[in-house]
Each structure stands twice: as C-alpha cells, then as structure tokens.
Amino acid sequence: MAEAFEVVKNLDCEVWCVSNDGKPKPECRCDRFFEKVPMEQMRRIYSSCDILLKLSRVEGFFGPPLEMMACNGVPIVAKVTGHDEYIRNNHNALVVRPGDLQQAASAINKLISSPKLFSTLQKNCRKTVENHCWDSSILKLQKYFDYES
C-alpha cells in the first residue's frame, strides 16, 4: 500500500483505502479509511469508487480487480503473476510495470481525463464479469476432472 499512497499523493482525486492490517501512516493521503470490512459490505465501497489501484507484487487469483469490475469500476493493476487470468491491458483494465509509480500515476490521470476510455474499459469489465461467474467456473472445473479421469 505504501507504493499506492506514493502514487496518489499529488493527484487531483479522492482516495479511499481499505485495509485488513492497520491504518495508513499519518503522512499518507487518505480521504476515507475502512478497516477489517466484512466481505459482504465490500461491494458498497467498490460501488462508491471509480478506480481500483492494486499494485501487489505477488498474487494468486486476483480477486479485488474482478470484484471492482463487478461493481462498475475499472482496475489499474501491476503486471504480476495471476493478472493475466482475466485482465487485458487497455481492454478491461490498465496494467502497469511493478514498481513504476510514475506509470501508475499516469494511468490514473488517463482514466480521469478520458471519459471515453473509462467508459470503454467499464463496458469490457462488465463482459469480463459475465464470463467469470461461479457457474461457468464450476463447468470448466468439472470438464477438467472429467477429462482427467
């Protein structure tokens, strides 16, 4: 999260932070802070935001960006293992190089200053979510196990 706070410190945008592990440092710019939010309440937070900045260095299945997509927002993510499961740069998200804080800041500004780009990504996010429901995931898993047996 330290990198994300560094990225947004000079940007003209409202910053919300959700953490499961403590409050941000006092010098971090944070307009709203949420701690240990129950999963069933996260959709309200996601739905109140336009952009998710997720700069993880390591991920398994990348849940929060897909959750943001389901709530009509657009994610900006670092190019880490797992992002390519469903994220496509300039299609349903913006993907930045890990550790490139300037590129991340530019990506946020790009979404803020280009409503057309934001709208296009948003539409593609909805299509992505439709293709990643539990029913289709269970069918894929069932086909895999049927094939393997």
Chimera marker file (.cmm) of the C-alpha trace (Angstrom):
<marker_set name="trace">
<marker id="1" x="0.000" y="0.000" z="0.000" r="1" g="1" b="0" radius="0.5"/>
<marker id="2" x="2.944" y="2.338" z="0.518" r="1" g="1" b="0" radius="0.5"/>
<marker id="3" x="3.504" y="2.483" z="-3.239" r="1" g="1" b="0" radius="0.5"/>
<marker id="4" x="-0.172" y="3.229" z="-3.895" r="1" g="1" b="0" radius="0.5"/>
<marker id="5" x="-0.095" y="6.102" z="-1.405" r="1" g="1" b="0" radius="0.5"/>
<marker id="6" x="3.030" y="7.440" z="-3.097" r="1" g="1" b="0" radius="0.5"/>
<marker id="7" x="1.283" y="7.279" z="-6.483" r="1" g="1" b="0" radius="0.5"/>
<marker id="8" x="-1.770" y="9.299" z="-5.381" r="1" g="1" b="0" radius="0.5"/>
<marker id="9" x="-0.122" y="11.849" z="-3.119" r="1" g="1" b="0" radius="0.5"/>
<marker id="10" x="-0.110" y="14.633" z="-5.752" r="1" g="1" b="0" radius="0.5"/>
<marker id="11" x="-3.106" y="13.602" z="-7.855" r="1" g="1" b="0" radius="0.5"/>
<marker id="12" x="-6.373" y="15.503" z="-8.015" r="1" g="1" b="0" radius="0.5"/>
<marker id="13" x="-8.664" y="12.697" z="-6.873" r="1" g="1" b="0" radius="0.5"/>
<marker id="14" x="-10.387" y="11.385" z="-3.792" r="1" g="1" b="0" radius="0.5"/>
<marker id="15" x="-8.537" y="8.499" z="-2.125" r="1" g="1" b="0" radius="0.5"/>
<marker id="16" x="-10.230" y="5.705" z="-0.219" r="1" g="1" b="0" radius="0.5"/>
<marker id="17" x="-8.266" y="2.951" z="1.480" r="1" g="1" b="0" radius="0.5"/>
<marker id="18" x="-9.417" y="-0.464" z="2.646" r="1" g="1" b="0" radius="0.5"/>
<marker id="19" x="-7.056" y="-2.385" z="4.905" r="1" g="1" b="0" radius="0.5"/>
<marker id="20" x="-7.210" y="-5.557" z="6.874" r="1" g="1" b="0" radius="0.5"/>
<marker id="21" x="-3.930" y="-4.813" z="8.606" r="1" g="1" b="0" radius="0.5"/>
<marker id="22" x="-3.839" y="-1.394" z="10.217" r="1" g="1" b="0" radius="0.5"/>
<marker id="23" x="-4.216" y="2.264" z="9.397" r="1" g="1" b="0" radius="0.5"/>
<marker id="24" x="-2.090" y="4.186" z="6.917" r="1" g="1" b="0" radius="0.5"/>
<marker id="25" x="0.701" y="6.368" z="8.232" r="1" g="1" b="0" radius="0.5"/>
<marker id="26" x="-0.357" y="9.951" z="9.081" r="1" g="1" b="0" radius="0.5"/>
<marker id="27" x="1.601" y="11.351" z="6.118" r="1" g="1" b="0" radius="0.5"/>
<marker id="28" x="-0.384" y="9.199" z="3.674" r="1" g="1" b="0" radius="0.5"/>
<marker id="29" x="-3.155" y="10.962" z="1.814" r="1" g="1" b="0" radius="0.5"/>
<marker id="30" x="-6.416" y="9.179" z="2.594" r="1" g="1" b="0" radius="0.5"/>
<marker id="31" x="-9.858" y="10.803" z="2.373" r="1" g="1" b="0" radius="0.5"/>
<marker id="32" x="-11.758" y="7.772" z="3.691" r="1" g="1" b="0" radius="0.5"/>
<marker id="33" x="-10.362" y="4.777" z="5.538" r="1" g="1" b="0" radius="0.5"/>
<marker id="34" x="-12.024" y="1.409" z="6.090" r="1" g="1" b="0" radius="0.5"/>
<marker id="35" x="-10.545" y="-1.336" z="8.254" r="1" g="1" b="0" radius="0.5"/>
<marker id="36" x="-11.473" y="-5.017" z="8.511" r="1" g="1" b="0" radius="0.5"/>
<marker id="37" x="-14.566" y="-4.631" z="6.338" r="1" g="1" b="0" radius="0.5"/>
<marker id="38" x="-16.727" y="-7.771" z="6.158" r="1" g="1" b="0" radius="0.5"/>
<marker id="39" x="-16.711" y="-9.207" z="2.635" r="1" g="1" b="0" radius="0.5"/>
<marker id="40" x="-20.450" y="-8.735" z="2.185" r="1" g="1" b="0" radius="0.5"/>
<marker id="41" x="-20.006" y="-4.961" z="2.712" r="1" g="1" b="0" radius="0.5"/>
<marker id="42" x="-17.121" y="-4.527" z="0.265" r="1" g="1" b="0" radius="0.5"/>
<marker id="43" x="-19.485" y="-4.133" z="-2.694" r="1" g="1" b="0" radius="0.5"/>
<marker id="44" x="-20.750" y="-0.866" z="-1.219" r="1" g="1" b="0" radius="0.5"/>
<marker id="45" x="-17.221" y="0.507" z="-1.091" r="1" g="1" b="0" radius="0.5"/>
<marker id="46" x="-16.323" y="-0.732" z="-4.571" r="1" g="1" b="0" radius="0.5"/>
<marker id="47" x="-19.581" y="0.685" z="-5.957" r="1" g="1" b="0" radius="0.5"/>
<marker id="48" x="-18.758" y="4.096" z="-4.485" r="1" g="1" b="0" radius="0.5"/>
<marker id="49" x="-15.431" y="4.252" z="-6.322" r="1" g="1" b="0" radius="0.5"/>
<marker id="50" x="-14.482" y="4.558" z="-9.986" r="1" g="1" b="0" radius="0.5"/>
<marker id="51" x="-10.935" y="3.206" z="-9.975" r="1" g="1" b="0" radius="0.5"/>
<marker id="52" x="-9.150" y="0.487" z="-8.022" r="1" g="1" b="0" radius="0.5"/>
<marker id="53" x="-5.371" y="0.848" z="-7.753" r="1" g="1" b="0" radius="0.5"/>
<marker id="54" x="-3.881" y="-2.572" z="-6.931" r="1" g="1" b="0" radius="0.5"/>
<marker id="55" x="-0.087" y="-2.620" z="-7.037" r="1" g="1" b="0" radius="0.5"/>
<marker id="56" x="0.587" y="-6.009" z="-5.468" r="1" g="1" b="0" radius="0.5"/>
<marker id="57" x="3.922" y="-7.634" z="-6.269" r="1" g="1" b="0" radius="0.5"/>
<marker id="58" x="2.618" y="-11.198" z="-5.768" r="1" g="1" b="0" radius="0.5"/>
<marker id="59" x="-0.880" y="-12.582" z="-6.292" r="1" g="1" b="0" radius="0.5"/>
<marker id="60" x="-2.650" y="-15.862" z="-6.756" r="1" g="1" b="0" radius="0.5"/>
<marker id="61" x="-6.051" y="-15.409" z="-8.334" r="1" g="1" b="0" radius="0.5"/>
<marker id="62" x="-6.531" y="-11.662" z="-8.500" r="1" g="1" b="0" radius="0.5"/>
<marker id="63" x="-9.861" y="-11.193" z="-6.665" r="1" g="1" b="0" radius="0.5"/>
<marker id="64" x="-10.200" y="-7.466" z="-5.894" r="1" g="1" b="0" radius="0.5"/>
<marker id="65" x="-9.878" y="-6.253" z="-9.516" r="1" g="1" b="0" radius="0.5"/>
<marker id="66" x="-12.644" y="-8.645" z="-10.599" r="1" g="1" b="0" radius="0.5"/>
<marker id="67" x="-14.762" y="-7.520" z="-7.643" r="1" g="1" b="0" radius="0.5"/>
<marker id="68" x="-14.221" y="-3.897" z="-8.715" r="1" g="1" b="0" radius="0.5"/>
<marker id="69" x="-15.258" y="-4.791" z="-12.262" r="1" g="1" b="0" radius="0.5"/>
<marker id="70" x="-18.448" y="-6.356" z="-10.882" r="1" g="1" b="0" radius="0.5"/>
<marker id="71" x="-19.221" y="-3.050" z="-9.142" r="1" g="1" b="0" radius="0.5"/>
<marker id="72" x="-18.847" y="-0.995" z="-12.339" r="1" g="1" b="0" radius="0.5"/>
<marker id="73" x="-15.330" y="0.283" z="-11.677" r="1" g="1" b="0" radius="0.5"/>
<marker id="74" x="-12.070" y="-0.006" z="-13.584" r="1" g="1" b="0" radius="0.5"/>
<marker id="75" x="-8.904" y="-1.502" z="-12.077" r="1" g="1" b="0" radius="0.5"/>
<marker id="76" x="-5.325" y="-0.396" z="-12.536" r="1" g="1" b="0" radius="0.5"/>
<marker id="77" x="-3.014" y="-3.251" z="-11.624" r="1" g="1" b="0" radius="0.5"/>
<marker id="78" x="0.661" y="-4.121" z="-11.614" r="1" g="1" b="0" radius="0.5"/>
<marker id="79" x="1.724" y="-6.807" z="-14.067" r="1" g="1" b="0" radius="0.5"/>
<marker id="80" x="2.124" y="-9.695" z="-11.632" r="1" g="1" b="0" radius="0.5"/>
<marker id="81" x="1.594" y="-13.434" z="-11.867" r="1" g="1" b="0" radius="0.5"/>
<marker id="82" x="-2.137" y="-14.068" z="-11.936" r="1" g="1" b="0" radius="0.5"/>
<marker id="83" x="-3.202" y="-10.800" z="-13.528" r="1" g="1" b="0" radius="0.5"/>
<marker id="84" x="-3.422" y="-12.434" z="-16.943" r="1" g="1" b="0" radius="0.5"/>
<marker id="85" x="-6.168" y="-14.836" z="-15.795" r="1" g="1" b="0" radius="0.5"/>
<marker id="86" x="-8.756" y="-12.266" z="-16.884" r="1" g="1" b="0" radius="0.5"/>
<marker id="87" x="-7.152" y="-8.818" z="-17.070" r="1" g="1" b="0" radius="0.5"/>
<marker id="88" x="-6.346" y="-7.411" z="-20.514" r="1" g="1" b="0" radius="0.5"/>
<marker id="89" x="-4.444" y="-4.134" z="-20.698" r="1" g="1" b="0" radius="0.5"/>
<marker id="90" x="-6.447" y="-1.376" z="-22.407" r="1" g="1" b="0" radius="0.5"/>
<marker id="91" x="-9.415" y="-3.741" z="-22.695" r="1" g="1" b="0" radius="0.5"/>
<marker id="92" x="-10.819" y="-4.122" z="-19.163" r="1" g="1" b="0" radius="0.5"/>
<marker id="93" x="-8.052" y="-2.543" z="-17.066" r="1" g="1" b="0" radius="0.5"/>
<marker id="94" x="-4.812" y="-0.650" z="-17.248" r="1" g="1" b="0" radius="0.5"/>
<marker id="95" x="-1.700" y="-2.683" z="-16.447" r="1" g="1" b="0" radius="0.5"/>
<marker id="96" x="1.490" y="-1.024" z="-15.226" r="1" g="1" b="0" radius="0.5"/>
<marker id="97" x="5.014" y="-2.273" z="-14.607" r="1" g="1" b="0" radius="0.5"/>
<marker id="98" x="5.614" y="-3.339" z="-10.997" r="1" g="1" b="0" radius="0.5"/>
<marker id="99" x="7.320" y="-0.541" z="-9.089" r="1" g="1" b="0" radius="0.5"/>
<marker id="100" x="6.735" y="2.064" z="-11.817" r="1" g="1" b="0" radius="0.5"/>
<marker id="101" x="4.929" y="4.668" z="-9.729" r="1" g="1" b="0" radius="0.5"/>
<marker id="102" x="5.002" y="7.300" z="-12.484" r="1" g="1" b="0" radius="0.5"/>
<marker id="103" x="3.295" y="4.913" z="-14.894" r="1" g="1" b="0" radius="0.5"/>
<marker id="104" x="0.646" y="4.154" z="-12.251" r="1" g="1" b="0" radius="0.5"/>
<marker id="105" x="0.012" y="7.876" z="-11.673" r="1" g="1" b="0" radius="0.5"/>
<marker id="106" x="-0.223" y="8.424" z="-15.428" r="1" g="1" b="0" radius="0.5"/>
<marker id="107" x="-2.734" y="5.563" z="-15.690" r="1" g="1" b="0" radius="0.5"/>
<marker id="108" x="-4.979" y="7.170" z="-13.062" r="1" g="1" b="0" radius="0.5"/>
<marker id="109" x="-4.774" y="10.537" z="-14.805" r="1" g="1" b="0" radius="0.5"/>
<marker id="110" x="-5.505" y="8.849" z="-18.142" r="1" g="1" b="0" radius="0.5"/>
<marker id="111" x="-8.747" y="7.366" z="-16.772" r="1" g="1" b="0" radius="0.5"/>
<marker id="112" x="-9.748" y="10.627" z="-15.097" r="1" g="1" b="0" radius="0.5"/>
<marker id="113" x="-9.097" y="12.744" z="-18.186" r="1" g="1" b="0" radius="0.5"/>
<marker id="114" x="-10.595" y="10.362" z="-20.757" r="1" g="1" b="0" radius="0.5"/>
<marker id="115" x="-14.256" y="9.570" z="-20.069" r="1" g="1" b="0" radius="0.5"/>
<marker id="116" x="-14.423" y="7.699" z="-23.389" r="1" g="1" b="0" radius="0.5"/>
<marker id="117" x="-11.587" y="5.353" z="-22.403" r="1" g="1" b="0" radius="0.5"/>
<marker id="118" x="-13.080" y="4.881" z="-18.943" r="1" g="1" b="0" radius="0.5"/>
<marker id="119" x="-16.475" y="4.023" z="-20.453" r="1" g="1" b="0" radius="0.5"/>
<marker id="120" x="-14.952" y="1.535" z="-22.923" r="1" g="1" b="0" radius="0.5"/>
<marker id="121" x="-12.986" y="-0.220" z="-20.178" r="1" g="1" b="0" radius="0.5"/>
<marker id="122" x="-16.064" y="-0.205" z="-17.959" r="1" g="1" b="0" radius="0.5"/>
<marker id="123" x="-18.168" y="-1.926" z="-20.639" r="1" g="1" b="0" radius="0.5"/>
<marker id="124" x="-15.469" y="-4.544" z="-21.150" r="1" g="1" b="0" radius="0.5"/>
<marker id="125" x="-15.267" y="-5.035" z="-17.378" r="1" g="1" b="0" radius="0.5"/>
<marker id="126" x="-18.957" y="-5.968" z="-17.332" r="1" g="1" b="0" radius="0.5"/>
<marker id="127" x="-18.370" y="-8.521" z="-20.112" r="1" g="1" b="0" radius="0.5"/>
<marker id="128" x="-15.417" y="-9.943" z="-18.183" r="1" g="1" b="0" radius="0.5"/>
<marker id="129" x="-17.513" y="-10.372" z="-15.051" r="1" g="1" b="0" radius="0.5"/>
<marker id="130" x="-20.259" y="-12.125" z="-17.013" r="1" g="1" b="0" radius="0.5"/>
<marker id="131" x="-17.664" y="-14.649" z="-18.202" r="1" g="1" b="0" radius="0.5"/>
<marker id="132" x="-16.324" y="-15.287" z="-14.686" r="1" g="1" b="0" radius="0.5"/>
<marker id="133" x="-19.373" y="-16.362" z="-12.744" r="1" g="1" b="0" radius="0.5"/>
<marker id="134" x="-19.289" y="-19.419" z="-10.492" r="1" g="1" b="0" radius="0.5"/>
<marker id="135" x="-21.470" y="-21.463" z="-12.846" r="1" g="1" b="0" radius="0.5"/>
<marker id="136" x="-19.009" y="-21.201" z="-15.727" r="1" g="1" b="0" radius="0.5"/>
<marker id="137" x="-16.047" y="-21.793" z="-13.397" r="1" g="1" b="0" radius="0.5"/>
<marker id="138" x="-17.662" y="-24.937" z="-11.994" r="1" g="1" b="0" radius="0.5"/>
<marker id="139" x="-18.390" y="-26.217" z="-15.514" r="1" g="1" b="0" radius="0.5"/>
<marker id="140" x="-14.747" y="-25.679" z="-16.539" r="1" g="1" b="0" radius="0.5"/>
<marker id="141" x="-13.552" y="-27.475" z="-13.420" r="1" g="1" b="0" radius="0.5"/>
<marker id="142" x="-15.969" y="-30.332" z="-13.986" r="1" g="1" b="0" radius="0.5"/>
<marker id="143" x="-14.798" y="-30.719" z="-17.606" r="1" g="1" b="0" radius="0.5"/>
<marker id="144" x="-11.191" y="-30.764" z="-16.421" r="1" g="1" b="0" radius="0.5"/>
<marker id="145" x="-11.828" y="-33.518" z="-13.891" r="1" g="1" b="0" radius="0.5"/>
<marker id="146" x="-13.979" y="-35.494" z="-16.335" r="1" g="1" b="0" radius="0.5"/>
<marker id="147" x="-11.119" y="-35.294" z="-18.850" r="1" g="1" b="0" radius="0.5"/>
<marker id="148" x="-8.501" y="-36.316" z="-16.292" r="1" g="1" b="0" radius="0.5"/>
<marker id="149" x="-10.436" y="-39.385" z="-15.092" r="1" g="1" b="0" radius="0.5"/>
<link id1="1" id2="2" r="1" g="1" b="0" radius="0.2"/>
<link id1="2" id2="3" r="1" g="1" b="0" radius="0.2"/>
<link id1="3" id2="4" r="1" g="1" b="0" radius="0.2"/>
<link id1="4" id2="5" r="1" g="1" b="0" radius="0.2"/>
<link id1="5" id2="6" r="1" g="1" b="0" radius="0.2"/>
<link id1="6" id2="7" r="1" g="1" b="0" radius="0.2"/>
<link id1="7" id2="8" r="1" g="1" b="0" radius="0.2"/>
<link id1="8" id2="9" r="1" g="1" b="0" radius="0.2"/>
<link id1="9" id2="10" r="1" g="1" b="0" radius="0.2"/>
<link id1="10" id2="11" r="1" g="1" b="0" radius="0.2"/>
<link id1="11" id2="12" r="1" g="1" b="0" radius="0.2"/>
<link id1="12" id2="13" r="1" g="1" b="0" radius="0.2"/>
<link id1="13" id2="14" r="1" g="1" b="0" radius="0.2"/>
<link id1="14" id2="15" r="1" g="1" b="0" radius="0.2"/>
<link id1="15" id2="16" r="1" g="1" b="0" radius="0.2"/>
<link id1="16" id2="17" r="1" g="1" b="0" radius="0.2"/>
<link id1="17" id2="18" r="1" g="1" b="0" radius="0.2"/>
<link id1="18" id2="19" r="1" g="1" b="0" radius="0.2"/>
<link id1="19" id2="20" r="1" g="1" b="0" radius="0.2"/>
<link id1="20" id2="21" r="1" g="1" b="0" radius="0.2"/>
<link id1="21" id2="22" r="1" g="1" b="0" radius="0.2"/>
<link id1="22" id2="23" r="1" g="1" b="0" radius="0.2"/>
<link id1="23" id2="24" r="1" g="1" b="0" radius="0.2"/>
<link id1="24" id2="25" r="1" g="1" b="0" radius="0.2"/>
<link id1="25" id2="26" r="1" g="1" b="0" radius="0.2"/>
<link id1="26" id2="27" r="1" g="1" b="0" radius="0.2"/>
<link id1="27" id2="28" r="1" g="1" b="0" radius="0.2"/>
<link id1="28" id2="29" r="1" g="1" b="0" radius="0.2"/>
<link id1="29" id2="30" r="1" g="1" b="0" radius="0.2"/>
<link id1="30" id2="31" r="1" g="1" b="0" radius="0.2"/>
<link id1="31" id2="32" r="1" g="1" b="0" radius="0.2"/>
<link id1="32" id2="33" r="1" g="1" b="0" radius="0.2"/>
<link id1="33" id2="34" r="1" g="1" b="0" radius="0.2"/>
<link id1="34" id2="35" r="1" g="1" b="0" radius="0.2"/>
<link id1="35" id2="36" r="1" g="1" b="0" radius="0.2"/>
<link id1="36" id2="37" r="1" g="1" b="0" radius="0.2"/>
<link id1="37" id2="38" r="1" g="1" b="0" radius="0.2"/>
<link id1="38" id2="39" r="1" g="1" b="0" radius="0.2"/>
<link id1="39" id2="40" r="1" g="1" b="0" radius="0.2"/>
<link id1="40" id2="41" r="1" g="1" b="0" radius="0.2"/>
<link id1="41" id2="42" r="1" g="1" b="0" radius="0.2"/>
<link id1="42" id2="43" r="1" g="1" b="0" radius="0.2"/>
<link id1="43" id2="44" r="1" g="1" b="0" radius="0.2"/>
<link id1="44" id2="45" r="1" g="1" b="0" radius="0.2"/>
<link id1="45" id2="46" r="1" g="1" b="0" radius="0.2"/>
<link id1="46" id2="47" r="1" g="1" b="0" radius="0.2"/>
<link id1="47" id2="48" r="1" g="1" b="0" radius="0.2"/>
<link id1="48" id2="49" r="1" g="1" b="0" radius="0.2"/>
<link id1="49" id2="50" r="1" g="1" b="0" radius="0.2"/>
<link id1="50" id2="51" r="1" g="1" b="0" radius="0.2"/>
<link id1="51" id2="52" r="1" g="1" b="0" radius="0.2"/>
<link id1="52" id2="53" r="1" g="1" b="0" radius="0.2"/>
<link id1="53" id2="54" r="1" g="1" b="0" radius="0.2"/>
<link id1="54" id2="55" r="1" g="1" b="0" radius="0.2"/>
<link id1="55" id2="56" r="1" g="1" b="0" radius="0.2"/>
<link id1="56" id2="57" r="1" g="1" b="0" radius="0.2"/>
<link id1="57" id2="58" r="1" g="1" b="0" radius="0.2"/>
<link id1="58" id2="59" r="1" g="1" b="0" radius="0.2"/>
<link id1="59" id2="60" r="1" g="1" b="0" radius="0.2"/>
<link id1="60" id2="61" r="1" g="1" b="0" radius="0.2"/>
<link id1="61" id2="62" r="1" g="1" b="0" radius="0.2"/>
<link id1="62" id2="63" r="1" g="1" b="0" radius="0.2"/>
<link id1="63" id2="64" r="1" g="1" b="0" radius="0.2"/>
<link id1="64" id2="65" r="1" g="1" b="0" radius="0.2"/>
<link id1="65" id2="66" r="1" g="1" b="0" radius="0.2"/>
<link id1="66" id2="67" r="1" g="1" b="0" radius="0.2"/>
<link id1="67" id2="68" r="1" g="1" b="0" radius="0.2"/>
<link id1="68" id2="69" r="1" g="1" b="0" radius="0.2"/>
<link id1="69" id2="70" r="1" g="1" b="0" radius="0.2"/>
<link id1="70" id2="71" r="1" g="1" b="0" radius="0.2"/>
<link id1="71" id2="72" r="1" g="1" b="0" radius="0.2"/>
<link id1="72" id2="73" r="1" g="1" b="0" radius="0.2"/>
<link id1="73" id2="74" r="1" g="1" b="0" radius="0.2"/>
<link id1="74" id2="75" r="1" g="1" b="0" radius="0.2"/>
<link id1="75" id2="76" r="1" g="1" b="0" radius="0.2"/>
<link id1="76" id2="77" r="1" g="1" b="0" radius="0.2"/>
<link id1="77" id2="78" r="1" g="1" b="0" radius="0.2"/>
<link id1="78" id2="79" r="1" g="1" b="0" radius="0.2"/>
<link id1="79" id2="80" r="1" g="1" b="0" radius="0.2"/>
<link id1="80" id2="81" r="1" g="1" b="0" radius="0.2"/>
<link id1="81" id2="82" r="1" g="1" b="0" radius="0.2"/>
<link id1="82" id2="83" r="1" g="1" b="0" radius="0.2"/>
<link id1="83" id2="84" r="1" g="1" b="0" radius="0.2"/>
<link id1="84" id2="85" r="1" g="1" b="0" radius="0.2"/>
<link id1="85" id2="86" r="1" g="1" b="0" radius="0.2"/>
<link id1="86" id2="87" r="1" g="1" b="0" radius="0.2"/>
<link id1="87" id2="88" r="1" g="1" b="0" radius="0.2"/>
<link id1="88" id2="89" r="1" g="1" b="0" radius="0.2"/>
<link id1="89" id2="90" r="1" g="1" b="0" radius="0.2"/>
<link id1="90" id2="91" r="1" g="1" b="0" radius="0.2"/>
<link id1="91" id2="92" r="1" g="1" b="0" radius="0.2"/>
<link id1="92" id2="93" r="1" g="1" b="0" radius="0.2"/>
<link id1="93" id2="94" r="1" g="1" b="0" radius="0.2"/>
<link id1="94" id2="95" r="1" g="1" b="0" radius="0.2"/>
<link id1="95" id2="96" r="1" g="1" b="0" radius="0.2"/>
<link id1="96" id2="97" r="1" g="1" b="0" radius="0.2"/>
<link id1="97" id2="98" r="1" g="1" b="0" radius="0.2"/>
<link id1="98" id2="99" r="1" g="1" b="0" radius="0.2"/>
<link id1="99" id2="100" r="1" g="1" b="0" radius="0.2"/>
<link id1="100" id2="101" r="1" g="1" b="0" radius="0.2"/>
<link id1="101" id2="102" r="1" g="1" b="0" radius="0.2"/>
<link id1="102" id2="103" r="1" g="1" b="0" radius="0.2"/>
<link id1="103" id2="104" r="1" g="1" b="0" radius="0.2"/>
<link id1="104" id2="105" r="1" g="1" b="0" radius="0.2"/>
<link id1="105" id2="106" r="1" g="1" b="0" radius="0.2"/>
<link id1="106" id2="107" r="1" g="1" b="0" radius="0.2"/>
<link id1="107" id2="108" r="1" g="1" b="0" radius="0.2"/>
<link id1="108" id2="109" r="1" g="1" b="0" radius="0.2"/>
<link id1="109" id2="110" r="1" g="1" b="0" radius="0.2"/>
<link id1="110" id2="111" r="1" g="1" b="0" radius="0.2"/>
<link id1="111" id2="112" r="1" g="1" b="0" radius="0.2"/>
<link id1="112" id2="113" r="1" g="1" b="0" radius="0.2"/>
<link id1="113" id2="114" r="1" g="1" b="0" radius="0.2"/>
<link id1="114" id2="115" r="1" g="1" b="0" radius="0.2"/>
<link id1="115" id2="116" r="1" g="1" b="0" radius="0.2"/>
<link id1="116" id2="117" r="1" g="1" b="0" radius="0.2"/>
<link id1="117" id2="118" r="1" g="1" b="0" radius="0.2"/>
<link id1="118" id2="119" r="1" g="1" b="0" radius="0.2"/>
<link id1="119" id2="120" r="1" g="1" b="0" radius="0.2"/>
<link id1="120" id2="121" r="1" g="1" b="0" radius="0.2"/>
<link id1="121" id2="122" r="1" g="1" b="0" radius="0.2"/>
<link id1="122" id2="123" r="1" g="1" b="0" radius="0.2"/>
<link id1="123" id2="124" r="1" g="1" b="0" radius="0.2"/>
<link id1="124" id2="125" r="1" g="1" b="0" radius="0.2"/>
<link id1="125" id2="126" r="1" g="1" b="0" radius="0.2"/>
<link id1="126" id2="127" r="1" g="1" b="0" radius="0.2"/>
<link id1="127" id2="128" r="1" g="1" b="0" radius="0.2"/>
<link id1="128" id2="129" r="1" g="1" b="0" radius="0.2"/>
<link id1="129" id2="130" r="1" g="1" b="0" radius="0.2"/>
<link id1="130" id2="131" r="1" g="1" b="0" radius="0.2"/>
<link id1="131" id2="132" r="1" g="1" b="0" radius="0.2"/>
<link id1="132" id2="133" r="1" g="1" b="0" radius="0.2"/>
<link id1="133" id2="134" r="1" g="1" b="0" radius="0.2"/>
<link id1="134" id2="135" r="1" g="1" b="0" radius="0.2"/>
<link id1="135" id2="136" r="1" g="1" b="0" radius="0.2"/>
<link id1="136" id2="137" r="1" g="1" b="0" radius="0.2"/>
<link id1="137" id2="138" r="1" g="1" b="0" radius="0.2"/>
<link id1="138" id2="139" r="1" g="1" b="0" radius="0.2"/>
<link id1="139" id2="140" r="1" g="1" b="0" radius="0.2"/>
<link id1="140" id2="141" r="1" g="1" b="0" radius="0.2"/>
<link id1="141" id2="142" r="1" g="1" b="0" radius="0.2"/>
<link id1="142" id2="143" r="1" g="1" b="0" radius="0.2"/>
<link id1="143" id2="144" r="1" g="1" b="0" radius="0.2"/>
<link id1="144" id2="145" r="1" g="1" b="0" radius="0.2"/>
<link id1="145" id2="146" r="1" g="1" b="0" radius="0.2"/>
<link id1="146" id2="147" r="1" g="1" b="0" radius="0.2"/>
<link id1="147" id2="148" r="1" g="1" b="0" radius="0.2"/>
<link id1="148" id2="149" r="1" g="1" b="0" radius="0.2"/>
</marker_set>
